[in-house]
Amino acid sequence: MANRPAPPRLVDVARAAGVSLATASRAMTGSAGVSAVVAAHVQAVANRIGYVPNSHARALAGGQSTIVGLIVHDVGDPYFGEIARGVLRETESRGYMALISQTERDPAAELARIRALRAHRVNSIVLAGSGYVDASTETDIAAEVRSFTNAGGRVAVIGRHHLPVDAVLPDNLSGGVTLMRHLLDLGHRRIGVLSGPPNLTTVEDRLAGLRLAIGAARLPWHTVPVVPGDFTREGGAAAAATLLNAHPDLTAVIALNDPMAVGALSWLLGSGHRVPDDISVAGFDDIPAAADVYPALTTIRLPMISMGRQALELVLKPSVSRPRRRRTPHELVPRASTAPPHP
């Protein structure tokens, strides 16, 4: 088997261009001390012979990296897919690359991913996903983040965290108010909730919004059954089965994210329930599939792509004495899965 040819090195570029290694290096990095004519000549030679700069080696030499770390809870969740699209669009426009990893909502895995990115000389990290209700869950993560930022690294988060860094804050609480108010305005009074993992601040904030709307309508929150489950399609189906088997008289179900709502829809339709004739279903986030399921899903729209873009913008800004906060809007998207209850 023939040996593969070695990729061209910077010294090969210098030799082919007829310049010194130092001049070739300055020309390729855009540094001062090289005329525009010489720089263009060197870059043209590099393109011709197929030279690709080694950004990792450059980072090791200069302490700078053009790689941004993006840590998400679940790469299979469309919510994080849309956020990643926003991050990737912004990195591409700025000449950066993104290195994506997931934690499956495990704080220990989150800490390990941060440490791994630091080991790879990544200078900027975006944490996308909910924080944890119990601040002590993030104690080790907070210590690692402080160590990283004290060394010159930058971190931004999406969601409510107990971390001293810039944050993009989805409008979860107000979105919960709007969603519950929508069902109450339709005339529903027997409403159940599929809540997602109770240790997440996202779940806490969305539930708080639902509770506020129920209180404003002078209805007792304790009469609203809440069933936790995984933030997945399978989790939604399982939680819906538990909820409806215990409370068959419900006229509406709210799932605190869209994959759970899609799972609930699937279980309800498969169990002979008519949606929305027998029971209404609403979700949260407005993932791309929400408009395509049958019936199309009523949900709260969050600007997920914009959230990713804003987090990337924050993490590439210089640090400031007080963490910056960017709050997002929300929008009710009423579709065919919700309707007034039958008398």
Secondary structure, 3 states (H helix, E strand, C coil): CCCCCCCCCHHHHHHHHCCCHHHHHHHHHCCCCCCHHHHHHHHHHHHHHCCCCCHHHHHHHHCCCCEEEEEECCCCCHHHHHHHHHHHHHHHHHCCEEEEEECCCCHHHHHHHHHHHHHCCCCEEEEECCCECCHHHHHHHHHHHHHHHHCCCEEEEECCCCCCCEEEECCHHHHHHHHHHHHHHHCCCCEEEECCCCCEHHHHHHHHHHHHHHHHCCCCHHHCCEECCCCCHHHHHHHHHHHHHHCCCCCEEEECCHHHHHHHHHHHHHCCCCCCCCCEEECCECCHHHHCCCCCCEEEECCHHHHHHHHHHHHCCCCCCCCCEEECCCEEECCCCCCCCCC
